[in-house]
Structures are given as C-alpha cells and as structure tokens.
Amino acid sequence: MARRKTASAGIADNQNNNYTAEDIQVLGGREAVRRRPGMYIGGTDQRGLHHLVYEITYNSIDEAMAGCCDKVVITLREDGGVTVADNGRGIPVDIHPLTGVSALETVMTVLHAGAKFGGRTYQVSGGLHGVGASVVNALSSYVCCQVQRDGKVYQQEYRKGIPQGPVSEIGKASDTGTTITFYADEEIFGAAKYDFDILSERIREMAFLNKGLEISLKEEKGEREQTYYFDGGITSFVRHLNRGRTVRHAHPIYIAKEVNSTIAEAALQYNDGFTESVFSFANCVNTVDGGTHLTGFRSALTRVLNDYAHKNKLIKDDEPNLTGEDVREGLTAIISVKLHEPQFEGQTKGKLGNIEVKSQVESIVGEGLSVYLEEHPDEAKRIIDKCATAAKAREAARKARDLIIRKSSLDAGTLPGKLADCSEKDPAHCELYLVEGDSAGGSAKQGRNRRFQAILPLRGKILNVEKAPPDRMLANEEIRILITALGAGIDDDFDASRLRYHRVILMTDADVDGSHIRTLLLTFFFRHMPGLLSNGYLYIAQPPLYRLKATSNEHWVYSEQQKEDLMKELKGARKVEVQRYKGLGEMTPEQLWETTMNPDTRTLLSVSVEDSVDADRIFHMLMGSEVPPRKSFIQAHAKSANLDI
C-alpha cells in the first residue's frame, strides 16, 4: 500500500538521483489544502463534506459566544450549495495592514488568519482557529460572501479559493451579519450529498451548548426545516439524553463558574442503566477523546461522592472507596468549557490538552457538587445507593474480567476452543471473522485463508449489554470467549496495543436474526470497546443476497435493487436461475470465499462513530427497555436498507 504524504511541502521524484533545491516542491496555502484535504477536514467522504458546514457555522457560533449573535440559519440549497447566515457583527471589510487586502479576503484566503488569536475580538472560539473559512474556500468550486456592516452590504466571490475581484459594495443594509454560500468542489468530493439528519443532530448540540441561541437548518429539496433553541442549555441537553430512561433524581445537577477566564459548565443526572454517557466539549467542539476537562470532572466526581458517603455513614469506614467506574455507572453528563487559548491534540480536535483546565474543572465541579449533595440529602442518598450497588457488581465483574485477561495473555494454546486462529502473528495483518452459528462457521473455516484469517463462530445471540450489569455481562460465555479471543481487555482496561487482530469483521446472515445479532455486537463494542471503533478496526462483511445464473454466466447480487436491475439486463437470456441465500451456511466454502472473504473481491463496511452523542441515543433507543421510542424509530426507518448508526 502506498503511503500518503501528510506535509504541505513534498520532495519531487528524481530518477537521476540529482537532488537539488529545484526538487523541493513548496505548496502555497490553497494548493496544500486542495492537494491534501484530509489533513484539514479528516477526509473527502460525507464526514469531510459535513465538516465544511461545521467550520463555517463555527464562525457564527463564535459570534454567539462573544454575545454578538443570537440567530444562525443554515440552508442546504437545491442546487447543491450550502448557505450559512448569522446576525453577528459581520466580517470587517477594511484593508488589513499586513496583507494589503480586505480583512474579508484575508480571512477567506490566508490560512491561520482570523480574529481568534489576539483575544480582543473573541475570548473563546471553536473551529480550526483561522483555518476553517480559508479551508472551506479552497475546497469549494464557488464561494460567495456577503457582509452587512456599517449600514452597507458588501460582497466578494471566489472560485477554488481564488478571489474573482475585490470586495464591492452592493447595497444598503438594515442589519448586521455575515452570509456565506459555498459549493463543495466535485473534483474533490464528488456530487455533494449532505445528510439532513446527521447535520441536524450536530446543530442541536451547538444549540444546547449555547443557551439562548436559535439555530435553524433548512433543506430546500426536501422542504424540511428544523429549528433549535434551548433556554436550559446543557441541562436541557442532559434531559434530552435521558429521555426514556428512569432517572434517580428528577432534576439534573447544574454547576457553572468562571475561573481565570475559563468558563466551566457541567450538568449531570443518574439513571437506572448500566452505561456511562458522558460527553465533553471545548468551545463547542465535541472532544470525542476527552482531555483535561473530562479528567478534572471525573476526579472531582469520585472524590466528592466518596467524601460525602463516608461523612454521612453511607459507606462504612472499613469498606473500600467507590471507584471511578462505580460513580460513573448510569451517569449521563455534559462537560463544557469555554477558554481563551484551547490546545487541541490532533487536527480534528479529538482531545483537549490544556493542563490548567484539569484543576480548574476539578475545583469548580468539586465545589458545586459538594454544595448540591449537602442541600439535597434525599437525592444524594439515591445517588450513593446507585454507586454502592455498582461497586458490588464491579467486584464480581472484576474477578471474571481478571480471569479473562489472564487467559487472553497466555499462549495460543489456551485460546477459546471454538476459535480457528490464523498463523500470522502480526496484528496489522490479521483478521477475525465473528460468524453466526456453527454451520456458517464451518464454511468460513474451510473457505478462509488460514495464514491471516481467523474464525470465531458465535452461538446464538449474545447478551444485550445495554440492559445488563457488568457482572452479568461477564458471566455470559459468548462475551467471555469474544474478549479472550481479542486479547485487549474491556472498558478502562482496554488496550488497543494488545489487540490480536486489526480487522474484526462481523459476518452474519442477511435476515432479521442476523441483523439483530449484528446490532447486539455493535452495542457491545460501542459500550465496552470504543477503541476498536476509534482505531478503525471494526468492519461489517457484505455477503450476497442472490446468485443469478444465465447460461454459463454467474452473477452475485447484494441488494434487491441490484437484483431487479440485473434481471432487466438478462431478459434476453433463455433461462435465469435465481438462488436466494437466507444464511451464510447455504454457501459452499468456495462461494463464501469468492463473495465475502477474498480481499480482492469482497466489500467491507468500516464502522465508525461520526456523532458519539447521537450514537449513544440510538443504541439506547434500539437496545434499551423503553418500547415506544424503539417502535417509532423502526417505523420511521422501516424502508431503509441499512440504518447508519
């Protein structure tokens, strides 16, 4: 596999080995972005396309966080463009002293140019810190910026990041604000296909995180529109996440304070479930990998609950302290910090790195939570009871987990008997197929490439971990076998470096039972091995639904629509033989290899999480105890060939 370069200056190939200064290729800002867009927006798939929308919207959110904007409207245009309009102050249009062109053109064309660095204009900001607008511009075939400012309307147009003329005055303005319309370049992204539902969920997050801000998303083609406005802010966010769950205390605990120009907010509420749903944000950016703010919150939570429990004799003096796992079981929480100079790890801002934020958040949450517990003793007792019950279950689960970890760390001779392992030992080259049933497992074992493909047949449906405590989960034989085979542990003990396979492939039948088993497995991995998803190690196999044979030609068909289209093409054939595969076990080992397991011909779907908050909601809806929300969801998506969760 060719290695993709990730720098904006590369070394030209020189077959004569005469390496001189002329061989150094220096790319300007616009060219660097267009050459390697993945460095700036994560990729050129739909996720990258959505990132363009978020980056322009972040600029409007920055105006809202500065107290200068209370309305943002995002429109998915029928012609494929996107318009983001706000009623903020409007990007300045006067000449910039360093670039010699307007401030608007500077922001739209120069990387790392913006009002987010000095601290005078924006105390806090999200986005790519002066990179976002110029990156979107460089990756768009056409951009039009309109600014309402000082009683006038100004406009400037760009094509592939290049200004088509100077800023011009085009009329009078009765308000202030910025309107940016962009068309993602089809040379880079292909035909633009924005997902209204995915964008809507992210925009709802932005509204939750900025109480009093109204954000609307409109779709011209489908004539859909959604507007979000929350006076309760992140408290409303927690209520939203806990819908359909039985809560331990009626009202979320809300804590907010400013320390050394850092504003920290936390809202938390316990429910009777067994999963932790804690999400962290920094300047409205979802820090999916956590960071110092999340560490500070967790430290304060564990310390304060232990102090209160011992002080009020809810835990005996000779009993061990509650652990972090204990106090986070059944917890739904939002941690949001807004700070002047955020330091994010990675271009896509997955983790906050500001060291000082840990102590700031720990102090704010510790103080606020202590006051709440003292003032609400009944609610405090219910919370401690929940944590103490979790501690008992954890101890039972720990013994089971330790046994599993010991087994998985031994040599291959102690691996599960059902596992047909591969001979390759480098995890980067190893694949593990999780197969439904012994019949399909037998075909897969015979058809596989034994050098790098391992097979683990699973008996029936694994336990629904969404509704099971940890000790019951680890008592389930199929889950224990699965954890042992993977070798990386689970939950806080999960270590991706110990994983024995870098491709874990779910291969189930193309029927209702197969879909249910797949969803059960996805729930388990999402809740207890999220590192498997974040590292890109989880996949779903795509076995064929039909085999069509006309004369001597054989065709494998993977969807109903593909079958209908192919049948029309084969009309001229004297006889078309159609075979429907209800299960993997109906295929011969050779057929299973050819259609589903051969790296040269197979199709694998990579499993990733674009929005962890929405994924949490959907998994709970599909696998939780409440029936009405699940029924409504299934009815709404009944005609979908695949549910993108």
C-alpha positions, 0 to 999 in steps of 0.5 A: 500500500502506498503511503500518503504524504501528510506535509504541505511541502513534498520532495519531487521524484528524481530518477537521476538521483540529482537532488537539488533545491529545484526538487523541493516542491513548496505548496502555497496555502490553497494548493496544500489544502486542495492537494491534501484535504484530509489533513484539514477536514479528516477526509473527502467522504460525507464526514469531510463534506459535513465538516465544511458546514461545521467550520463555517457555522463555527464562525457564527457560533463564535459570534454567539459566544462573544454575545454578538449573535443570537440567530444562525440559519443554515440552508442546504440549497437545491442546487447543491450549495450550502448557505450559512447566515448569522446576525453577528457583527459581520466580517470587517471589510477594511484593508488589513495592514499586513496583507494589503487586502480586505480583512474579508479576503484575508480571512477567506484566503490566508490560512491561520488568519482570523480574529481568534488569536489576539483575544480582543475580538473573541475570548473563546472560539471553536473551529480550526482557529483561522483555518476553517473559512480559508479551508472551506474556500479552497475546497469549494468550486464557488464561494460567495460572501456577503457582509452587512456592516456599517449600514452597507452590504458588501460582497466578494466571490471566489472560485477554488479559493481564488478571489474573482475581484475585490470586495464591492459594495452592493447595497444598503443594509438594515442589519448586521451579519455575515452570509456565506454560500459555498459549493463543495468542489466535485473534483474533490468530493464528488456530487455533494450529498449532505445528510439532513439528519446527521447535520441536524443532530450536530446543530442541536448540540451547538444549540444546547451548548449555547443557551439562548441561541436559535439555530435553524437548518433548512433543506430546500429539496426536501422542504424540511426545516428544523429549528433549535433553541434551548433556554436550559442549555446543557441541562436541557441537553442532559434531559434530552439524553435521558429521555426514556430512561428512569432517572434517580433524581428528577432534576439534573445537577447544574454547576457553572463558574468562571475561573481565570477566564475559563468558563466551566459548565457541567450538568449531570443526572443518574439513571437506572442503566448500566452505561456511562454517557458522558460527553465533553466539549471545548468551545463547542467542539465535541472532544470525542477523546476527552482531555483535561476537562473530562479528567478534572470532572471525573476526579472531582466526581469520585472524590466528592461522592466518596467524601460525602458517603463516608461523612454521612455513614453511607459507606462504612469506614472499613469498606473500600472507596467507590471507584471511578467506574462505580460513580460513573455507572448510569451517569449521563453528563455534559462537560463544557468549557469555554477558554481563551487559548484551547490546545487541541491534540490532533487536527480534528480536535479529538482531545483537549490538552490544556493542563490548567483546565484539569484543576480548574474543572476539578475545583469548580465541579468539586465545589458545586457538587459538594454544595448540591449533595449537602442541600439535597440529602434525599437525592444524594442518598439515591445517588450513593445507593446507585454507586454502592450497588455498582461497586458490588457488581464491579467486584464480581465483574472484576474477578471474571474480567481478571480471569479473562485477561489472564487467559487472553495473555497466555499462549495460543494454546489456551485460546477459546476452543471454538476459535480457528486462529490464523498463523500470522502473528502480526496484528496489522495483518490479521483478521477475525471473522465473528460468524453466526452459528456453527454451520456458517462457521464451518464454511468460513473455516474451510473457505478462509485463508488460514495464514491471516484469517481467523474464525470465531463462530458465535452461538446464538445471540449474545447478551444485550449489554445495554440492559445488563450489569457488568457482572452479568455481562461477564458471566455470559460465555459468548462475551467471555470467549469474544474478549479472550479471543481479542486479547485487549481487555474491556472498558478502562482496561482496554488496550488497543496495543494488545489487540490480536487482530486489526480487522474484526469483521462481523459476518452474519446472515442477511435476515432479521436474526442476523441483523439483530445479532449484528446490532447486539455486537455493535452495542457491545463494542460501542459500550465496552470497546470504543477503541476498536471503533476509534482505531478503525478496526471494526468492519461489517462483511457484505455477503450476497443476497442472490446468485443469478445464473444465465447460461454459463454466466454467474452473477452475485447480487447484494441488494434487491435493487441490484437484483431487479436491475440485473434481471432487466439486463438478462431478459434476453437470456433463455433461462435465469436461475435465481438462488436466494441465500437466507444464511451464510451456511447455504454457501459452499466454502468456495462461494463464501470465499469468492463473495465475502472473504477474498480481499480482492473481491469482497466489500467491507463496511468500516464502522465508525462513530461520526456523532458519539452523542447521537450514537449513544441515543440510538443504541439506547433507543434500539437496545434499551427497555423503553418500547415506544421510542424503539417502535417509532424509530423502526417505523420511521426507518422501516424502508431503509436498507441499512440504518447508519448508526 
